[in-house]
Amino acid sequence: MDINEMLTHLINYHRSLVELLKSDEINTRDTMEIVRHINVVHEKISILLGLEGEK
């Protein structure tokens, strides 16, 4: 998997997490866990964009 494929996968996962966060059916604990995952995904996207920029 190249960097663009990884970025696409992470961006799609990020979108899914944001949509899940908008759901009315999640509790506070789940919300905190989703936000934590979003932050990790955001960090990984930033790293990959940095690597892509170095090319």
C-alpha positions in Angstrom: 0.0 0.0 0.0 1.5 3.4 -1.0 1.1 6.7 0.9 -1.9 7.8 -1.2 -3.7 4.6 -0.5 -3.0 4.9 3.2 -4.2 8.5 3.2 -7.4 7.6 1.4 -8.1 4.8 3.9 -7.4 7.0 6.9 -9.5 9.9 5.5 -12.4 7.6 4.9 -12.0 6.2 8.4 -11.9 9.7 9.8 -15.1 10.6 8.0 -16.8 7.5 9.4 -15.7 8.4 12.9 -17.0 11.9 12.6 -20.4 10.6 11.3 -20.5 8.2 14.2 -19.8 11.1 16.6 -22.8 12.9 15.2 -25.1 10.0 16.1 -27.6 10.5 18.9 -27.2 6.9 20.0 -23.7 7.1 21.6 -23.0 7.8 25.3 -20.3 10.1 26.8 -17.8 7.3 27.2 -18.1 6.3 23.6 -17.9 9.9 22.5 -14.6 10.3 24.4 -13.2 7.1 22.8 -14.3 8.2 19.3 -12.6 11.6 19.8 -9.4 9.9 20.9 -9.5 7.7 17.7 -10.1 10.8 15.6 -7.1 12.5 17.1 -4.9 9.5 16.5 -6.1 9.3 12.8 -5.6 13.0 12.4 -2.0 12.7 13.7 -1.3 9.8 11.3 -2.7 11.7 8.4 -0.5 14.7 9.2 2.6 12.4 9.4 1.7 10.8 6.0 1.2 14.2 4.4 4.6 15.3 5.7 6.2 12.2 4.2 4.4 12.8 0.9 5.6 16.5 0.9 9.2 15.3 1.3 9.1 13.4 -1.9 
